[in-house]
Amino acid sequence: MCVTRQELTARALGIVSKFHAADGAVVKKGDAIVEFDSRLLRAGVKEAQGAADAAQANVDLAQDAAERLSRLKDSDSITEQQAVEARIRVMQAKAVHRQAQGAVERLRVQIDDTVLRAEIPGVVRGLPTILGMAVQPGQSLGRIESAGAPAQGAGCATGAKANN
């Protein structure tokens, strides 16, 4: 008989807002176990998405200006330097847009980290039940234990850890 274990550890500082499973509950792989308050992160996503939208508008404006200047360059109404500067403004606007999109994605990843999920099927053990409990990164919130017979010819990895 092999026992495989997943340690349930917090990935970030947080406040427990919901327990999806109780101590002794049987869970399947992928089931939510503990959820942390994510309201501030969700508000941050909205703010970051607004910044990304504004940055995209600046890209559009810079591209329009560069196209107008390019047409004027063909008629010798502007210098080559002015056309180059317009293209540089487009590149800068695109860079700011990519940074804003990165901020949105980073916050979405942090939101994903607010839910601890079962990485193995098994029984929840040692789970606290204090809503509003503050946790630190790396803090243990219990474990999931799965007992089963090893596959034919396979070894037994007792006490293997899978951090969530």
C-alpha positions as CSV (number, residue, x, y, z in Angstrom):
1,M,0.0,0.0,0.0
2,C,1.4,3.4,-1.0
3,V,0.6,6.7,0.6
4,T,0.9,9.8,-1.5
5,R,0.6,13.1,0.1
6,Q,0.0,16.7,-1.1
7,E,0.9,19.4,1.3
8,L,-1.6,22.3,1.1
9,T,0.5,25.4,1.4
10,A,-0.4,29.1,0.8
11,R,1.3,30.6,-2.2
12,A,0.7,34.2,-1.0
13,L,-0.3,36.3,1.9
14,G,-4.1,36.1,2.2
15,I,-7.3,35.8,4.3
16,V,-9.2,32.5,4.2
17,S,-12.7,33.4,2.8
18,K,-14.1,29.9,2.2
19,F,-13.5,26.2,2.8
20,H,-14.7,24.1,-0.1
21,A,-13.8,20.9,1.8
22,A,-13.7,19.9,5.5
23,D,-11.2,17.9,7.4
24,G,-11.8,14.2,6.5
25,A,-13.5,15.0,3.2
26,V,-12.8,12.9,0.2
27,V,-11.7,15.0,-2.8
28,K,-11.0,14.4,-6.4
29,K,-8.0,15.9,-8.3
30,G,-8.8,19.5,-9.2
31,D,-11.3,20.1,-6.4
32,A,-11.1,23.4,-4.6
33,I,-10.1,23.0,-1.0
34,V,-9.5,26.5,0.4
35,E,-10.2,29.9,-1.1
36,F,-8.7,33.2,-0.1
37,D,-10.2,36.7,-0.4
38,S,-9.5,38.0,-3.9
39,R,-11.5,41.2,-4.0
40,L,-8.6,43.5,-4.1
41,L,-6.9,41.5,-6.9
42,R,-10.1,41.5,-8.9
43,A,-10.4,45.3,-8.6
44,G,-6.7,45.4,-9.6
45,V,-7.5,43.5,-12.8
46,K,-10.2,46.0,-13.7
47,E,-7.7,48.9,-13.1
48,A,-5.0,47.2,-15.1
49,Q,-7.4,46.3,-17.9
50,G,-8.4,50.0,-18.1
51,A,-4.7,50.9,-18.4
52,A,-4.3,48.3,-21.1
53,D,-7.3,49.7,-23.0
54,A,-5.9,53.2,-22.7
55,A,-2.5,52.0,-23.9
56,Q,-4.1,50.4,-26.9
57,A,-5.9,53.7,-27.8
58,N,-2.5,55.4,-27.7
59,V,-1.1,52.7,-30.0
60,D,-3.9,53.4,-32.4
61,L,-3.4,57.2,-32.3
62,A,0.4,56.8,-32.8
63,Q,-0.2,54.5,-35.8
64,D,-2.6,56.9,-37.4
65,A,-0.2,59.8,-36.9
66,A,2.7,57.8,-38.3
67,E,0.6,56.8,-41.4
68,R,-0.3,60.5,-42.0
69,L,3.3,61.6,-41.6
70,S,4.4,58.8,-44.0
71,R,2.0,60.1,-46.7
72,L,3.4,63.7,-46.1
73,K,6.9,62.3,-46.3
74,D,6.1,61.1,-49.8
75,S,5.2,64.6,-50.8
76,D,8.3,66.1,-49.1
77,S,6.2,68.0,-46.6
78,I,8.1,66.6,-43.6
79,T,11.7,65.5,-42.9
80,E,12.8,61.9,-42.7
81,Q,13.6,62.6,-39.0
82,Q,9.9,63.4,-38.3
83,A,8.8,60.2,-40.0
84,V,11.4,58.2,-37.9
85,E,10.2,59.8,-34.7
86,A,6.6,58.9,-35.5
87,R,7.6,55.3,-36.0
88,I,9.5,55.4,-32.7
89,R,6.3,56.7,-30.9
90,V,4.4,53.7,-32.3
91,M,7.0,51.3,-30.9
92,Q,6.9,53.1,-27.5
93,A,3.1,53.0,-27.4
94,K,3.2,49.3,-28.2
95,A,5.7,48.6,-25.4
96,V,3.5,50.4,-22.9
97,H,0.5,48.4,-24.1
98,R,2.5,45.1,-23.6
99,Q,3.5,46.2,-20.1
100,A,-0.1,46.9,-19.3
101,Q,-1.2,43.5,-20.7
102,G,1.5,41.9,-18.5
103,A,0.1,43.6,-15.4
104,V,-3.3,42.2,-16.2
105,E,-1.9,38.7,-16.7
106,R,0.2,38.9,-13.5
107,L,-2.9,39.8,-11.5
108,R,-4.9,36.9,-13.1
109,V,-2.2,34.5,-12.0
110,Q,-2.4,35.9,-8.5
111,I,-6.1,35.3,-8.5
112,D,-5.6,31.7,-9.6
113,D,-3.3,31.4,-6.5
114,T,-6.1,32.3,-4.2
115,V,-7.7,28.9,-4.6
116,L,-5.8,25.8,-3.3
117,R,-6.8,22.8,-5.3
118,A,-6.3,19.1,-4.9
119,E,-3.5,17.8,-7.1
120,I,-4.3,14.2,-6.1
121,P,-7.4,12.4,-5.1
122,G,-7.7,11.5,-1.5
123,V,-8.7,12.5,2.0
124,V,-8.2,16.0,3.5
125,R,-6.3,15.9,6.7
126,G,-5.3,18.6,9.2
127,L,-7.3,21.4,7.6
128,P,-8.1,24.4,9.9
129,T,-11.6,25.7,9.9
130,I,-11.1,29.4,10.8
131,L,-12.7,31.7,8.3
132,G,-10.9,35.0,8.2
133,M,-7.7,33.4,9.2
134,A,-4.6,35.2,7.8
135,V,-2.0,33.0,6.2
136,Q,1.6,33.7,5.1
137,P,3.3,32.4,1.9
138,G,4.4,28.8,2.5
139,Q,2.2,28.3,5.5
140,S,0.8,24.8,5.8
141,L,-3.0,24.4,5.7
142,G,-3.1,20.7,6.0
143,R,-2.7,17.9,3.4
144,I,-4.4,15.5,1.2
145,E,-3.5,11.8,1.6
146,S,-4.2,9.2,-1.0
147,A,-3.7,5.5,-0.2
148,G,-3.6,2.9,-2.9
149,A,-1.7,-0.2,-4.1
150,P,1.3,0.5,-6.3
151,A,1.1,-0.3,-10.0
152,Q,2.7,-3.6,-11.0
153,G,6.5,-3.1,-11.2
154,A,6.2,0.5,-9.7
155,G,7.9,1.6,-6.6
156,C,6.1,3.3,-3.7
157,A,6.9,7.0,-3.1
158,T,5.7,7.3,0.5
159,G,5.3,10.9,1.7
160,A,5.8,12.5,-1.7
161,K,5.0,16.2,-1.7
162,A,3.1,18.2,-4.2
163,N,2.8,21.9,-3.1
164,N,-0.3,23.7,-4.2
